Amino acid sequence: NFRLPLKYATRDKKVVELETKVTGTVSLEAHKKGINMSRIMRSFYEFKDDVFSIDKLETVLSAYQDKLKSFDSKIALKFSYPIIQPSLRSGLEGYQYYDVTLEGDLNEKGELKKIIHFDFVYSSACPCSYELAEHARKFRNKPTVSHSQRSVARVSIKFNDIIWIEELQELCLKALNTETQVV
């Protein structure tokens, strides 16, 4: 779980540099004692200046397997991805940050499993507050207003073709319609 700045391609063909938490693991044969974890980090640093995508992880994972003599290798890149979002009323805009994890898992047969995890924070009705408001209305004849709460939808997708983080944000926004506001 070491950190370093990595570059990522955006859907509109730009490159952003984001602080990334990197977790790398390998599987070794039973008779091997293990590896020094800094070897995973040193192997990864060879790619630190590259633009990262889920497909770049295949190259990194292959290098892990070769250098560390492992039969299975996994890597997870966790970062906050900024997307400019408009406000509901003011006409202003600001950055919304989305927690994203790219995972790659390369097995001993050379098959790559690609997964993306995407967290979408939205506003939802608080069920406890709603129940209390209904109780007050029904039994005490007191009108009240329930409140909203922040909720997180975690979307995890196993995929083969490229999927953009911006596409996941748009799909979540379309499905939920109540993303938290930035401005």
N, CA, C and O of each residue as an XYZ file, in Angstrom:
732
protein
N       0.840     -1.187      0.000
C       0.000      0.000      0.000
C       0.883      1.248      0.000
O       0.742      2.120      0.857
N       1.792      1.321     -0.971
C       2.645      2.503     -1.064
C       1.991      3.526     -1.992
O       1.143      3.184     -2.816
N       2.402      4.786     -1.840
C       1.781      5.873     -2.599
C       2.788      6.511     -3.535
O       3.974      6.628     -3.226
N       2.278      6.922     -4.692
C       3.087      7.699     -5.615
C       2.167      8.363     -6.631
O       1.048      7.894     -6.841
N       2.614      9.450     -7.268
C       1.791     10.088     -8.286
C       1.867      9.293     -9.590
O       2.954      8.972    -10.070
N       0.712      8.984    -10.148
C       0.659      8.276    -11.435
C      -0.194      9.071    -12.408
O      -1.083      9.821    -12.007
N       0.087      8.897    -13.682
C      -0.660      9.576    -14.734
C      -1.738      8.647    -15.285
O      -1.511      7.451    -15.467
N      -2.933      9.228    -15.552
C      -4.050      8.476    -16.109
C      -4.627      9.228    -17.305
O      -4.711     10.456    -17.305
N      -5.021      8.470    -18.318
C      -5.683      9.061    -19.478
C      -7.155      9.279    -19.152
O      -7.791      8.445    -18.509
N      -7.690     10.415    -19.606
C      -9.108     10.701    -19.433
C      -9.838     10.399    -20.737
O      -9.215     10.203    -21.781
N     -11.150     10.366    -20.664
C     -11.947     10.065    -21.852
C     -11.720     11.099    -22.956
O     -11.759     10.763    -24.140
N     -11.484     12.350    -22.572
C     -11.278     13.394    -23.579
C      -9.813     13.533    -23.995
O      -9.386     14.591    -24.458
N      -9.058     12.463    -23.825
C      -7.680     12.332    -24.301
C      -6.679     13.265    -23.612
O      -5.643     13.602    -24.185
N      -6.990     13.673    -22.397
C      -6.042     14.425    -21.586
C      -5.376     13.457    -20.624
O      -5.764     12.293    -20.529
N      -4.373     13.948    -19.913
C      -3.691     13.139    -18.909
C      -3.741     13.899    -17.585
O      -3.413     15.084    -17.528
N      -4.156     13.201    -16.512
C      -4.162     13.783    -15.172
C      -3.200     12.990    -14.301
O      -3.072     11.774    -14.441
N      -2.526     13.697    -13.400
C      -1.635     13.020    -12.463
C      -2.316     13.001    -11.104
O      -2.710     14.045    -10.584
N      -2.453     11.810    -10.531
C      -3.184     11.636     -9.285
C      -2.359     10.839     -8.284
O      -1.647      9.902     -8.648
N      -2.468     11.231     -7.006
C      -1.841     10.433     -5.966
C      -2.539      9.078     -5.934
O      -3.766      9.007     -5.860
N      -1.766      8.021     -5.990
C      -2.308      6.668     -6.095
C      -1.721      5.782     -5.009
O      -0.520      5.806     -4.740
N      -2.600      4.999     -4.394
C      -2.156      3.975     -3.456
C      -2.042      2.676     -4.241
O      -3.005      2.220     -4.859
N      -0.873      2.100     -4.206
C      -0.593      0.900     -4.987
C      -0.431     -0.285     -4.048
O       0.345     -0.235     -3.094
N      -1.170     -1.347     -4.327
C      -1.023     -2.590     -3.580
C      -0.721     -3.690     -4.581
O      -1.505     -3.943     -5.495
N       0.415     -4.339     -4.403
C       0.795     -5.423     -5.292
C       1.012     -6.694     -4.503
O       1.580     -6.668     -3.411
N       0.562     -7.801     -5.049
C       0.764     -9.097     -4.408
C       1.160    -10.128     -5.460
O       0.861     -9.980     -6.645
N       1.825    -11.152     -5.006
C       2.182    -12.270     -5.874
C       1.908    -13.572     -5.128
O       1.858    -13.599     -3.899
N       1.733    -14.635     -5.880
C       1.584    -15.971     -5.294
C       2.817    -16.782     -5.662
O       3.236    -16.828     -6.818
N       3.377    -17.410     -4.659
C       4.595    -18.185     -4.863
C       4.322    -19.670     -4.661
O       3.328    -20.066     -4.053
N       5.223    -20.465     -5.183
C       5.124    -21.908     -4.972
C       5.345    -22.208     -3.493
O       6.008    -21.444     -2.791
N       4.793    -23.309     -3.027
C       4.788    -23.655     -1.605
C       6.193    -23.753     -1.009
O       6.382    -23.427      0.163
N       7.161    -24.185     -1.774
C       8.503    -24.374     -1.223
C       9.300    -23.077     -1.094
O      10.367    -23.078     -0.481
N       8.807    -21.969     -1.658
C       9.515    -20.689     -1.550
C       9.138    -20.004     -0.242
O       7.988    -20.066      0.193
N      10.117    -19.351      0.381
C       9.896    -18.720      1.677
C       9.094    -17.430      1.576
O       8.370    -17.086      2.510
N       9.205    -16.722      0.485
C       8.532    -15.439      0.343
C       9.438    -14.446     -0.353
O      10.520    -14.792     -0.828
N       8.983    -13.214     -0.407
C       9.772    -12.176     -1.046
C       9.832    -10.965     -0.131
O       8.994    -10.799      0.755
N      10.820    -10.130     -0.352
C      10.886     -8.845      0.321
C       9.881     -7.932     -0.390
O       9.940     -7.767     -1.609
N       8.968     -7.348      0.370
C       7.898     -6.554     -0.241
C       8.435     -5.364     -1.031
O       7.759     -4.877     -1.938
N       9.627     -4.890     -0.708
C      10.177     -3.768     -1.465
C      10.464     -4.161     -2.910
O      10.562     -3.290     -3.775
N      10.602     -5.456     -3.189
C      10.821     -5.890     -4.571
C       9.595     -5.596     -5.431
O       9.734     -5.263     -6.608
N       8.396     -5.715     -4.860
C       7.186     -5.360     -5.604
C       7.205     -3.866     -5.899
O       6.915     -3.444     -7.018
N       7.544     -3.077     -4.901
C       7.576     -1.633     -5.081
C       8.639     -1.230     -6.101
O       8.376     -0.402     -6.973
N       9.813     -1.798     -6.000
C      10.888     -1.463     -6.952
C      10.502     -1.863     -8.363
O      10.805     -1.141     -9.312
N       9.840     -2.996     -8.518
C       9.387     -3.417     -9.848
C       8.380     -2.423    -10.408
O       8.406     -2.103    -11.596
N       7.504     -1.944     -9.558
C       6.479     -1.005    -10.007
C       7.084      0.333    -10.405
O       6.624      0.957    -11.362
N       8.105      0.782     -9.688
C       8.716      2.082     -9.964
C       9.283      2.171    -11.377
O       9.450      3.274    -11.897
N       9.578      1.058    -12.001
C      10.061      1.080    -13.385
C       9.008      1.668    -14.333
O       9.345      2.124    -15.426
N       7.753      1.660    -13.924
C       6.659      2.120    -14.779
C       6.057      3.443    -14.307
O       5.046      3.882    -14.855
N       6.652      4.083    -13.309
C       6.053      5.253    -12.667
C       5.830      6.432    -13.603
O       4.975      7.270    -13.315
N       6.554      6.534    -14.704
C       6.394      7.664    -15.621
C       5.427      7.374    -16.767
O       5.164      8.252    -17.588
N       4.902      6.165    -16.828
C       3.963      5.785    -17.882
C       2.573      6.328    -17.582
O       2.264      6.667    -16.439
N       1.735      6.407    -18.615
C       0.323      6.737    -18.438
C      -0.400      5.426    -18.151
O      -0.306      4.472    -18.923
N      -1.125      5.389    -17.025
C      -1.727      4.143    -16.577
C      -3.144      3.958    -17.085
O      -3.917      4.902    -17.247
N      -3.437      2.716    -17.323
C      -4.778      2.257    -17.665
C      -4.830      0.815    -17.177
O      -3.826      0.264    -16.726
N      -5.981      0.227    -17.270
C      -6.097     -1.169    -16.858
C      -5.218     -2.061    -17.738
O      -4.715     -3.084    -17.274
N      -5.030     -1.681    -18.999
C      -4.197     -2.490    -19.895
C      -2.708     -2.362    -19.555
O      -1.951     -3.312    -19.756
N      -2.284     -1.215    -19.050
C      -0.891     -1.043    -18.628
C      -0.590     -1.983    -17.455
O       0.547     -2.419    -17.277
N      -1.611     -2.288    -16.664
C      -1.400     -3.189    -15.533
C      -0.947     -4.567    -15.991
O      -0.201     -5.236    -15.276
N      -1.378     -5.001    -17.157
C      -0.951     -6.308    -17.659
C       0.570     -6.338    -17.834
O       1.216     -7.336    -17.516
N       1.132     -5.247    -18.337
C       2.579     -5.148    -18.508
C       3.280     -5.200    -17.151
O       4.278     -5.901    -16.991
N       2.758     -4.461    -16.182
C       3.347     -4.435    -14.846
C       3.265     -5.821    -14.197
O       4.228     -6.294    -13.593
N       2.108     -6.457    -14.330
C       1.918     -7.775    -13.725
C       2.835     -8.828    -14.359
O       3.355     -9.699    -13.662
N       3.027     -8.748    -15.650
C       3.954     -9.675    -16.325
C       5.371     -9.476    -15.804
O       6.105    -10.440    -15.588
N       5.752     -8.205    -15.605
C       7.080     -7.919    -15.070
C       7.219     -8.472    -13.657
O       8.264     -9.020    -13.303
N       6.169     -8.331    -12.845
C       6.184     -8.918    -11.494
C       6.460    -10.410    -11.573
O       7.336    -10.934    -10.885
N       5.709    -11.074    -12.412
C       5.840    -12.524    -12.495
C       7.241    -12.921    -12.926
O       7.816    -13.865    -12.383
N       7.790    -12.213    -13.891
C       9.125    -12.547    -14.374
C      10.196    -12.292    -13.313
O      11.014    -13.166    -13.029
N      10.187    -11.115    -12.741
C      11.238    -10.733    -11.793
C      11.125    -11.456    -10.459
O      12.139    -11.784     -9.843
N       9.905    -11.707    -10.008
C       9.707    -12.290     -8.691
C       9.481    -13.800     -8.743
O       9.282    -14.447     -7.715
N       9.516    -14.343     -9.948
C       9.349    -15.792    -10.141
C       8.076    -16.297     -9.471
O       8.086    -17.293     -8.748
N       6.985    -15.590     -9.729
C       5.703    -15.977     -9.148
C       4.820    -16.574    -10.236
O       5.072    -16.376    -11.425
N       3.797    -17.298     -9.834
C       2.886    -17.863    -10.824
C       1.588    -17.071    -10.938
O       0.801    -17.308    -11.854
N       1.360    -16.152    -10.038
C       0.150    -15.336    -10.044
C       0.546    -13.965     -9.512
O       1.346    -13.867     -8.581
N      -0.008    -12.907    -10.096
C       0.298    -11.567     -9.597
C      -0.946    -10.700     -9.668
O      -1.753    -10.812    -10.590
N      -1.083     -9.828     -8.670
C      -2.241     -8.943     -8.584
C      -1.764     -7.544     -8.245
O      -0.748     -7.360     -7.575
N      -2.514     -6.567     -8.718
C      -2.208     -5.186     -8.384
C      -3.509     -4.411     -8.285
O      -4.460     -4.675     -9.021
N      -3.542     -3.454     -7.369
C      -4.683     -2.556     -7.226
C      -4.160     -1.131     -7.136
O      -3.257     -0.839     -6.351
N      -4.734     -0.246     -7.947
C      -4.403      1.174     -7.928
C      -5.628      1.916     -7.422
O      -6.689      1.866     -8.045
N      -5.486      2.603     -6.298
C      -6.624      3.307     -5.700
C      -6.336      4.804     -5.721
O      -5.269      5.245     -5.293
N      -7.303      5.591     -6.226
C      -7.117      7.032     -6.342
C      -8.467      7.738     -6.337
O      -9.514      7.112     -6.508
N      -8.423      9.062     -6.136
C      -9.622      9.901     -6.241
C      -9.568     10.603     -7.584
O      -8.613     11.314     -7.895
N     -10.609     10.391     -8.374
C     -10.646     10.901     -9.745
C     -11.556     12.132     -9.811
O     -12.742     12.036     -9.495
N     -11.010     13.299    -10.221
C     -11.816     14.518    -10.256
C     -12.575     14.684    -11.576
O     -12.029     14.472    -12.658
N     -13.852     15.070    -11.456
C     -14.662     15.420    -12.626
C     -15.394     16.714    -12.288
O     -16.026     16.814    -11.237
N     -15.312     17.697    -13.166
C     -16.014     18.959    -12.940
C     -17.509     18.731    -13.133
O     -17.950     18.154    -14.127
N     -18.280     19.207    -12.141
C     -19.732     19.052    -12.157
C     -20.400     20.414    -11.985
O     -19.927     21.240    -11.205
N     -21.503     20.656    -12.711
C     -22.235     21.908    -12.535
C     -23.094     21.850    -11.271
O     -23.509     20.775    -10.837
N     -23.354     23.020    -10.691
C     -24.262     23.072     -9.550
C     -25.692     22.996    -10.068
O     -25.941     23.179    -11.259
N     -26.625     22.726     -9.167
C     -28.028     22.616     -9.572
C     -28.628     23.953     -9.966
O     -29.410     24.020    -10.914
N     -28.276     25.023     -9.253
C     -28.953     26.298     -9.468
C     -28.051     27.465     -9.830
O     -28.428     28.283    -10.669
N     -26.894     27.569     -9.237
C     -26.094     28.791     -9.339
C     -25.425     29.004    -10.687
O     -25.009     30.119    -11.002
N     -25.318     27.958    -11.481
C     -24.578     28.076    -12.738
C     -23.076     27.918    -12.542
O     -22.314     27.973    -13.507
N     -22.652     27.723    -11.306
C     -21.232     27.508    -11.020
C     -20.888     26.034    -11.229
O     -21.768     25.201    -11.446
N     -19.613     25.734    -11.162
C     -19.185     24.341    -11.246
C     -18.004     24.121    -10.320
O     -17.295     25.059     -9.954
N     -17.809     22.877     -9.951
C     -16.711     22.528     -9.056
C     -16.333     21.072     -9.235
O     -17.011     20.324     -9.939
N     -15.247     20.677     -8.592
C     -14.768     19.303     -8.727
C     -15.496     18.376     -7.766
O     -15.627     18.661     -6.576
N     -15.960     17.276     -8.305
C     -16.469     16.156     -7.524
C     -15.387     15.075     -7.626
O     -14.867     14.824     -8.713
N     -15.050     14.443     -6.515
C     -14.015     13.410     -6.518
C     -14.656     12.046     -6.318
O     -15.519     11.871     -5.458
N     -14.229     11.092     -7.115
C     -14.772      9.736     -7.086
C     -13.659      8.770     -6.707
O     -12.596      8.768     -7.328
N     -13.901      7.947     -5.685
C     -12.924      6.927     -5.312
C     -12.994      5.800     -6.334
O     -14.053      5.227     -6.589
N     -11.838      5.501     -6.910
C     -11.737      4.497     -7.968
C     -10.604      3.537     -7.621
O      -9.561      3.948     -7.114
N     -10.821      2.256     -7.899
C      -9.753      1.267     -7.784
C      -9.719      0.459     -9.070
O     -10.723     -0.117     -9.488
N      -8.552      0.429     -9.685
C      -8.323     -0.447    -10.838
C      -7.601     -1.682    -10.331
O      -6.571     -1.576     -9.665
N      -8.139     -2.851    -10.644
C      -7.508     -4.107    -10.219
C      -7.147     -4.936    -11.439
O      -7.921     -5.053    -12.389
N      -5.964     -5.502    -11.387
C      -5.545     -6.455    -12.398
C      -5.080     -7.718    -11.714
O      -4.407     -7.662    -10.685
N      -5.436     -8.858    -12.278
C      -5.067    -10.155    -11.716
C      -4.614    -11.034    -12.880
O      -5.426    -11.461    -13.701
N      -3.311    -11.299    -12.940
C      -2.742    -12.097    -14.023
C      -2.395    -13.477    -13.477
O      -1.551    -13.611    -12.591
N      -3.057    -14.502    -14.016
C      -2.800    -15.846    -13.494
C      -1.639    -16.505    -14.232
O      -1.081    -15.934    -15.169
N      -1.283    -17.705    -13.803
C      -0.112    -18.389    -14.362
C      -0.290    -18.778    -15.823
O       0.694    -19.061    -16.506
N      -1.530    -18.799    -16.317
C      -1.792    -19.098    -17.734
C      -1.715    -17.845    -18.598
O      -1.879    -17.920    -19.815
N      -1.467    -16.689    -17.975
C      -1.389    -15.439    -18.718
C      -2.739    -14.783    -18.951
O      -2.853    -13.871    -19.771
N      -3.770    -15.241    -18.233
C      -5.108    -14.657    -18.384
C      -5.246    -13.483    -17.413
O      -4.964    -13.607    -16.222
N      -5.682    -12.351    -17.945
C      -5.823    -11.145    -17.138
C      -7.279    -10.893    -16.798
O      -8.132    -10.814    -17.681
N      -7.556    -10.768    -15.492
C      -8.885    -10.375    -15.030
C      -8.793     -8.892    -14.693
O      -7.947     -8.476    -13.901
N      -9.690     -8.083    -15.313
C      -9.688     -6.640    -15.113
C     -10.969     -6.235    -14.388
O     -12.073     -6.598    -14.795
N     -10.798     -5.478    -13.309
C     -11.948     -5.031    -12.508
C     -11.762     -3.554    -12.189
O     -10.651     -3.100    -11.917
N     -12.863     -2.814    -12.227
C     -12.860     -1.429    -11.767
C     -13.925     -1.292    -10.692
O     -15.046     -1.779    -10.840
N     -13.556     -0.619     -9.604
C     -14.495     -0.298     -8.521
C     -14.679      1.214     -8.544
O     -13.701      1.959     -8.612
N     -15.922      1.666     -8.486
C     -16.240      3.085     -8.591
C     -17.240      3.443     -7.498
O     -18.296      2.819     -7.395
N     -16.913      4.446     -6.682
C     -17.810      4.895     -5.612
C     -18.517      6.177     -6.025
O     -17.881      7.162     -6.399
N     -19.846      6.148     -5.949
C     -20.683      7.291     -6.304
C     -21.432      7.736     -5.057
O     -22.244      6.985     -4.516
N     -21.161      8.957     -4.598
C     -21.798      9.480     -3.392
C     -23.042     10.256     -3.802
O     -22.989     11.144     -4.653
N     -24.155      9.901     -3.183
C     -25.421     10.544     -3.534
C     -26.235     10.798     -2.274
O     -25.929     10.278     -1.201
N     -27.258     11.593     -2.424
C     -28.142     11.924     -1.317
C     -29.359     11.011     -1.377
O     -29.970     10.843     -2.432
N     -29.705     10.418     -0.226
C     -30.874      9.544     -0.173
C     -31.700      9.904      1.061
O     -31.205     10.528      2.000
N     -32.933      9.507      1.037
C     -33.804      9.761      2.189
C     -33.361      8.878      3.343
O     -33.143      7.679      3.169
N     -33.230      9.465      4.502
C     -32.855      8.706      5.696
C     -34.080      7.915      6.161
O     -35.090      8.522      6.516
N     -34.023      6.581      6.170
C     -35.196      5.787      6.551
C     -35.611      5.990      8.012
O     -36.802      5.954      8.323
N     -34.660      6.199      8.897
C     -35.013      6.424     10.309
C     -35.725      7.766     10.470
O     -36.734      7.872     11.167
N     -35.184      8.777      9.816
C     -35.802     10.099      9.893
C     -37.209     10.070      9.310
O     -38.120     10.701      9.846
N     -37.384      9.342      8.221
C     -38.712      9.229      7.611
C     -39.701      8.565      8.577
O     -40.827      9.033      8.746
N     -39.266      7.473      9.203
C     -40.136      6.770     10.152
C     -40.511      7.659     11.338
O     -41.663      7.654     11.773
N     -39.560      8.415     11.861
C     -39.847      9.323     12.966
C     -40.822     10.420     12.549
O     -41.721     10.781     13.308
N     -40.639     10.946     11.342
C     -41.538     11.985     10.849
C     -42.952     11.435     10.666
O     -43.930     12.109     10.989
N     -43.057     10.221     10.154
C     -44.375      9.605      9.971
C     -45.044      9.321     11.317
O     -46.250      9.516     11.471
N     -44.266      8.866     12.276
C     -44.797      8.602     13.614
C     -45.340      9.899     14.229
O     -46.430      9.907     14.802
N     -44.584     10.983     14.109
C     -45.024     12.274     14.647
C     -46.300     12.752     13.965
O     -47.194     13.301     14.610
N     -46.376     12.538     12.658
C     -47.565     12.958     11.913
C     -48.785     12.130     12.306
O     -49.860     12.684     12.537
N     -48.631     10.808     12.384
C     -49.762      9.911     12.653
C     -50.239      9.967     14.102
O     -51.439     10.052     14.361
N     -49.296      9.919     15.045
C     -49.674      9.729     16.445
C     -49.674     11.006     17.299
O     -50.285     11.038     18.368
N     -48.994     12.049     16.830
C     -48.967     13.289     17.609
C     -49.528     14.481     16.836
O     -49.584     15.602     17.341
N     -49.943     14.208     15.596
C     -50.496     15.243     14.733
C     -49.524     16.424     14.577
O     -49.926     17.588     14.561
N     -48.234     16.082     14.464
C     -47.180     17.084     14.304
C     -46.497     16.874     12.953
O     -45.832     15.858     12.750
N     -46.653     17.817     12.036
C     -45.961     17.672     10.755
C     -44.458     17.902     10.927
O     -44.050     18.861     11.581
N     -43.667     17.062     10.367
C     -42.206     17.198     10.406
C     -41.650     16.863      9.045
O     -42.340     16.309      8.190
N     -40.412     17.203      8.860
C     -39.740     16.946      7.589
C     -38.566     16.012      7.868
O     -37.733     16.281      8.734
N     -38.517     14.934      7.136
C     -37.379     14.020      7.290
C     -36.165     14.622      6.586
O     -36.303     15.523      5.759
N     -35.005     14.132      6.911
C     -33.798     14.662      6.279
C     -33.152     13.627      5.363
O     -33.489     12.444      5.384
N     -32.212     14.119      4.561
C     -31.464     13.253      3.654
C     -30.163     12.825      4.314
O     -29.752     13.380      5.333
N     -29.533     11.841      3.723
C     -28.240     11.369      4.203
C     -27.345     11.091      3.009
O     -27.821     10.912      1.888
N     -26.067     11.057      3.258
C     -25.131     10.668      2.199
C     -25.091      9.151      2.124
O     -25.023      8.458      3.140
N     -25.135      8.660      0.908
C     -25.031      7.226      0.675
C     -23.966      7.004     -0.396
O     -23.653      7.909     -1.169
N     -23.420      5.803     -0.431
C     -22.407      5.475     -1.425
C     -22.852      4.242     -2.189
O     -23.151      3.199     -1.607
N     -22.888      4.385     -3.502
C     -23.116      3.225     -4.375
C     -21.748      2.781     -4.876
O     -21.055      3.546     -5.548
N     -21.355      1.559     -4.558
C     -20.093      1.027     -5.076
C     -20.418      0.134     -6.258
O     -21.114     -0.874     -6.134
N     -19.900      0.529     -7.398
C     -20.110     -0.217     -8.632
C     -18.803     -0.938     -8.947
O     -17.752     -0.307     -9.052
N     -18.870     -2.253     -9.095
C     -17.693     -3.051     -9.450
C     -18.000     -3.786    -10.736
O     -19.018     -4.468    -10.859
N     -17.100     -3.633    -11.693
C     -17.323     -4.218    -13.013
C     -16.104     -5.022    -13.433
O     -14.976     -4.531    -13.393
N     -16.341     -6.250    -13.830
C     -15.307     -7.058    -14.471
C     -15.510     -6.844    -15.966
O     -16.622     -7.005    -16.468
N     -14.454     -6.484    -16.679
C     -14.632     -6.110    -18.074
C     -13.460     -6.562    -18.940
O     -12.401     -6.946    -18.443
N     -13.687     -6.502    -20.252
C     -12.641     -6.789    -21.224
C     -12.283     -5.541    -22.014
O     -11.107     -5.196    -22.129
N     -13.294     -4.856    -22.565
C     -13.055     -3.649    -23.337
C     -12.921     -2.461    -22.401
O     -13.333     -2.516    -21.242
N     -12.343     -1.393    -22.913
C     -12.125     -0.208    -22.079
C     -13.443      0.385    -21.602
O     -14.423      0.437    -22.345
N     -13.447      0.814    -20.392
C     -14.581      1.552    -19.838
C     -13.990      2.785    -19.161
O     -13.010      2.695    -18.421
N     -14.598      3.927    -19.426
C     -14.097      5.184    -18.888
C     -14.758      5.479    -17.551
O     -15.933      5.176    -17.344
N     -13.995      6.070    -16.651
C     -14.522      6.471    -15.354
C     -15.674      7.451    -15.546
O     -16.671      7.394    -14.826
N     -15.538      8.339    -16.506
C     -16.598      9.313    -16.797
C     -17.905      8.619    -17.185
O     -18.986      9.104    -16.852
N     -17.811      7.495    -17.882
C     -19.016      6.737    -18.255
C     -19.704      6.164    -17.010
O     -20.930      6.190    -16.904
N     -18.913      5.653    -16.080
C     -19.500      5.120    -14.847
C     -20.208      6.218    -14.062
O     -21.291      5.996    -13.520
N     -19.597      7.407    -13.998
C     -20.219      8.524    -13.295
C     -21.545      8.888    -13.954
O     -22.539      9.118    -13.266
N     -21.563      8.941    -15.285
C     -22.788      9.301    -16.009
C     -23.883      8.251    -15.804
O     -25.053      8.601    -15.647
N     -23.516      6.980    -15.804
C     -24.503      5.919    -15.574
C     -25.094      6.013    -14.166
O     -26.302      5.867    -13.981
N     -24.235      6.258    -13.178
C     -24.731      6.391    -11.800
C     -25.625      7.613    -11.656
O     -26.665      7.548    -11.002
N     -25.230      8.719    -12.258
C     -26.036      9.938    -12.171
C     -27.406      9.729    -12.807
O     -28.421     10.182    -12.278
N     -27.428      9.050    -13.928
C     -28.698      8.769    -14.614
C     -29.586      7.863    -13.754
O     -30.801      8.050    -13.699
N     -28.981      6.892    -13.091
C     -29.755      5.936    -12.293
C     -30.233      6.533    -10.969
O     -31.330      6.216    -10.508
N     -29.417      7.397    -10.354
C     -29.731      7.869     -9.007
C     -30.256      9.307     -8.953
O     -31.067      9.629     -8.085
N     -29.817     10.155     -9.844
C     -30.296     11.535     -9.961
C     -30.063     12.430     -8.761
O     -30.492     13.583     -8.803
N     -29.426     11.993     -7.713
C     -29.272     12.826     -6.514
C     -27.825     12.871     -6.029
O     -27.555     12.727     -4.836
N     -26.907     13.069     -6.957
C     -25.504     13.175     -6.566
C     -25.321     14.355     -5.605
O     -25.975     15.388     -5.749
N     -24.428     14.191     -4.625
C     -24.158     15.295     -3.713
C     -23.577     16.458     -4.511
O     -22.930     16.261     -5.540
N     -23.817     17.661     -4.025
C     -23.407     18.862     -4.743
C     -22.034     19.350     -4.299
O     -21.639     19.179     -3.146
N     -21.317     19.959     -5.235
C     -19.976     20.446     -4.937
C     -19.955     21.953     -4.710
O     -19.037     22.458     -4.063
N     -20.946     22.686     -5.227
C     -20.983     24.149     -5.109
C     -22.345     24.553     -4.588
O     -22.610     25.742     -4.407
